């Protein structure tokens, strides 16, 4: 990870529009996120690796650094 990697992202629920600033994990993808507004469980959109890449203002750290997110 380089000095310019952003670790916080504002995630917005597509169901209710509630937003929250969250710290992204650097060692794992976050596939699920429980909206603190309506309780909806968010999952990544097709083609995205995690909820931050789908609903956040900043993509996850591995994507920011040009790597692959959670390669199996």
KASUL-V770956 format. One record per run of one state. SS is the DSSP state (H for helix, E for strand, L for the rest). FROM is the first residue (numbers start at 1). LEN is the number of residues. If there is no record, write none. Layout:
SS/FROM/LEN
SS/FROM/LEN
//
This chain:
L/1/7
E/8/5
L/13/6
E/19/5
L/24/8
E/32/3
L/35/6
E/41/3
L/44/7
H/51/5
E/56/1
L/57/4
H/61/4
L/65/8
//
